[in-house]
Amino acid sequence: MAKLAVLLAALLLVAHVASAFRTTITTTVTDDNRRAGREQCRQQVEQRNLNHCMRYLQEQQRGLGDELNDVDSHYDRCCNELRMIRDEQCRCEGLQMEMEREQQQGRMRRQEMRQMMQSAQMLPNMCGMRPSQCHFDMPSY
């Protein structure tokens, strides 16, 4: 009976160690995939230009959207820019990268960026494409 208890304890220990090892590998692969995905998105976005999306979002943020005649032009052109990014996950990633670039270049303060991100959340959906909502990470700088 004691041998059976020792054998059972040893099997539980091996199962626990194997489970922990598998979790570590999965986490590493997920992080690597996220980095690879972000780099792929960066390449897609750099090949495209999201200038009209940024102009549209800036006009929305400043409350100029209803007053300007060319806001529809920026909106339509923004939708076209987003359509050119085939990978739907990269659309939100691209918008975030562009907003971060604006902030890093000193063109917008942190609070302005937060407001712009709120406006940009539904932009792909408004253009009739996926994803239906973007979830942005606020940069830590």
N, C-alpha and C positions, 0 to 999 in steps of 0.2 A: 504494500500500500504506500509506503514511504517512497519507493522508487517511482511509482506512478505520479505522486505529487511532485517530485523533483523533475520528472520528465515533462509534466504539464507546465511547470514554472519555466523550464528552459524553452519550451515551445512558445509560450507567451512572450518571453523576453526577445526571442528571435523575431517574432511577428511585429513586436513594437519597434525594434531597431529597423526592420525592413520598411515599415510604414514611414518612419521618420526620414529615412534615406530617400524614399520615393517622393515625399513632400518637398524635400530640399531640391531635388532635381527638377520637379515640376515648376517650382518657383523660379529657378534660374532660367529655365526655358521660356517661361512667360515673360520675364524681364527682357531677355534677349529678343523675343518676338516683338515686344512693345518698342524696343529701340529700333529694330529693323523696320517695323511698320512706320515709325515716325520719320525715319530717314527716307523711306520710299515716298511718303507723303511730301516731305520737304522737296524731293526731286520733282515730283509732279507739280507742286505749287510754283517752284522756281521756273519751270517751263511755261507756266501760265502766268497770267497777270491778274491780280484781284484789285486793281486800282479803282474800278468803278464800284466795287463792293465797299471799299473803304470810304469813297466819296459819299455814297448813299448813306452809310452808317453815320458818318460825320454830320451830314445834313439832318438826319433823324435825331441825333443827339442834341444838336443845336436848335431843334424845333423849326427848322427851315423847310422841312419836307413838303408842307402844304402850300408854301408860298412860292417856291421856285418852279419855273416851267420845265426845267430840265431834270427834275427829280425822277420823273418816270423814265427818262433816258438812262440815268444812272442805275435805276432799279432794273430795267430790262437788260442793260449791258452787264450788270452784276449777275443776273440769272444766267446769262450766256457764259460768263466767266466760270461760274460754278458748274455748269453743265460740261464744260471742257475738262473738268477734273472727274474722270471716270469712276474712280474708287470713292464711293459715297462716304466712307470713313474719313477720307482725306479732305473732304469739303470743310468740315468743322475744324479739322486740324489746320488747314490752310488759313481759314479766317482767324484762328487764334494766333498763328505765326505772324500774320500781317499786323494784327493789333499789337502784339508784343514788339514787333519791329518799330511801329509808330511810337510806342512808349519809350523804348530804348534810345531812339533818336531824339527824344525830348519833345516830341510833337504833341504828347498828351500826358496828363497827370494820371495817377493811379485811380482816382475817383472817376475821371472821364472814361478810362478804360473799362472800369466796372460797369458803367452805364452803357457803353458801347457793346459790351459782351451781352448784356441783357437784351439789347435790340437785335443782336446777331443770332440769338438762340433759335429763332424761328425762321431765319432767312431761307435756308434750303426748302423748308416746307412751304413758305410763301411763294417760292419759285416753282412749286409743283414737283419737287424731287425729294429724295431721301437723303439724310435721315429726317425724321419729322421734327426733331429737336436736337440742338447741339448742347453739349455739356462742357463748359469751359473750365479749365483750372486757372485760378488766379496765380500769376507768376509770383515768386517769392522774393524778387529783388526790390 
